[in-house]
Amino acid sequence: MEIKADLLLLNGKVITVDSEFNIVEAVAVKDRKIIATGTTPEIERL
């Protein structure tokens, strides 16, 4: 079963609030929750 995101935010600069404050360029959202972060090509597949 494939999970389809409702919203993709691509080609940005997103500072995560994890223990390392990583910076990613894309975010996928489903049902108002972040389901994935990563590079634009990684997130475009969702």
N, C-alpha and C positions, 0 to 999 in steps of 0.2 A: 504494500500500500504506500503510495506516494503522498507526502504531506505538501500541500500547496499553501504558500504564504498569501496572506491578504494584502500585504504591503511590503515592498522592497525599497529600501533607502540605499542608493548606490553612489559611488564616486565621491564619498564624503570623507570627513575626518571625525571619527566618533571615539571619544575617550570612554573606555569601559570603567566601571567602578568595581573591578575585581581586585584581588590582592596586589596585582602588578600594574594596575592602571594602564593596560594595553591600549594601543590605538589601532582601530580597524577602519576599513573604508566602506563597509556595507553592513546592513542590518536587515533581517527578515522578521516580520511580525505576523502572528496568526492569533485571531480572537483576542486582540489587544495585549498580547504577551510577546516578548522577544523570544523567538525560537532558535535563532542562529545569528552569529556574527562572523565576519571574515573578510576576504577579498571580494571585490565586485564579481569576478568570474565564479567564485564559489557560491555566492548568494544568488546569482542570476539563475542557477540551476534549480532553485526552489520554487 
